[in-house]
């Protein structure tokens, strides 16, 4: 198959659409509340929380903070117990490895098979320890575990965990792999805590999701793993389907007041779902003023006010890349036990929507739920999960409509210049320095979006490349579109901006910059494109150990399983330094096969 970023290519991707469900055959959670999913669920059932107050100066935070850290655990048994041969792994890598190994224990699964893939969800990877890109972290984890296929890192801010589940769902549905080991993990340290602190998002006490007195979120550490399969096991299975990722196209850090992105994700997840059969909606519930209000609006607009809503941040804190996976596993465990868990910290409704927030744990006979989540960059995601007996499982069925994905336009930007559809762009500039080149293109070819000057180099690169593409495409601009996805890849994440932000939190010059911190999330580059163009479709950001066009093709093919998507702005944007950067983006359009 020709690569979709090859200008000579005409017909590119042919897939078969079909409705399918993937199955969770094993899971694990490691948090300060325990080393297994069972231990963690038991702690929540007992109403325990791992959130506590950390003193001034702890981890270099002058005023201290309230959170949930494995390194200072309230549960002395929650300690890693890996063998000596893991000494070369970082703390995060050890945490992820133990979670994956615990999930795999007892499974008859050959993880060395090329039909098994590791999908790693994280926001900052090893940033709090060894300064390397998350893709390198995933590669080391994969190598240690013996997984031979190239790992995929999902780096899409707070929605990364659910995004990873959705990616696994798609890759398994499209028969690219038979099994996906989906693991989320983040280590909380000075970098992340100071960033949220400067955004005024942290609560000085235990968080209170959806409560009228909520003050903000608490950060937490965890690793969580789900092993997903294309086919059900012989016992009862949790099935996952209807995964959707949608952008608000409203603001980079503040959720949409109308909840459009969350609503659109919910609507897709609710396809063919009997709302009366839902036990609950498990919300993101960060306990920040704007997130909880937005989620309430979206839930109400989706017609779900009659369904109970719970949130789990009051037990674990916000576990970043692990959050969506932790909360999905706990939701499955609770329904296995016939329970709907209480929203710890909630007492009185504090959002405008008339939500039915669970204040006490109680029994339920229902066997399905919706998991929703939101994050910086305008990202929102939702999945539907349901429990089935083996006899009622949907089998693998590849019948459906054949589609093709055609390339319309391509742009490539390197230090040597910019090329659109094979033609060089003449520019007046003094050097090949990245900032100079991108600014020159902006001034000569765009010029009407002053926010460009506030962006970091990676976001500038993606913005300029997308503008050149969309100008070439022509047609009406800036109208709301849910049918266009933005799917980006790179290798170095946001390392240039990470280094710049790190300088603002040095011990002798502690003055965190909120403007820099926001751009330490690489998916903000996709969010800026969505915001500029009012694109309310999918926005996803993936990090690979190295540029791998075949793997990128595979992910793009699988993304076609979202039936809302009709076209994409997709490709590679990487900015290692001012003399080493590359954007290679295409507009890809989906058409019915003639």
Secondary structure, 3 states (H helix, E strand, C coil): CCCCCCCCCCEEEEEECCCCCEEEEEEEEEECCECCHHHHHHHHHCCCCCCEEECCCHHHCCCCEEEECHHHCCCCCCCCCCCHHHCCCCHHHHHHHHHHHHHHCCCCCCCCCCCEEEEEECCCCCCCCCCCCHHHHHHHHHHHHCCCCCCEEECCHHHHHHHHHHHHHHHHHCCCCCEEEEEEEECCCHHHHHHHHHCCCECCCCCCCCECCCCCECEECEEEEEEEECCCCCCCEEEEEEEEEEECCCCCCCCCCCCHHHHHHHHHHCCCCCHHHEEEEECCCCCCHHHHHHHHHHHHHCCCCCCEEECCHHHHCECHHHHHHHHHHHHHHHHHCCEECCCCCCCCECCCCCCEECCCCEECCCCEEEEEEEEHHHEEEEEEEEEECHHHCCCCCCCCCEEEEEEEEEEEEECCEEEECCEECCCCCCCCCHHHHHHHHHHHHHCCCHHHHHCCHHHHHHHHHHHHHHHHHCCCCCCCECCEEEEEEECCCCHHHHHHHHHCEECCEECCCHHHHHCCCCCHHHHHHHHHHCECCCEEEEECCCCCHHHHHHHHHHHCCCCCCCEEEEEEEEEEECCEEEEEEEEEEEEECC
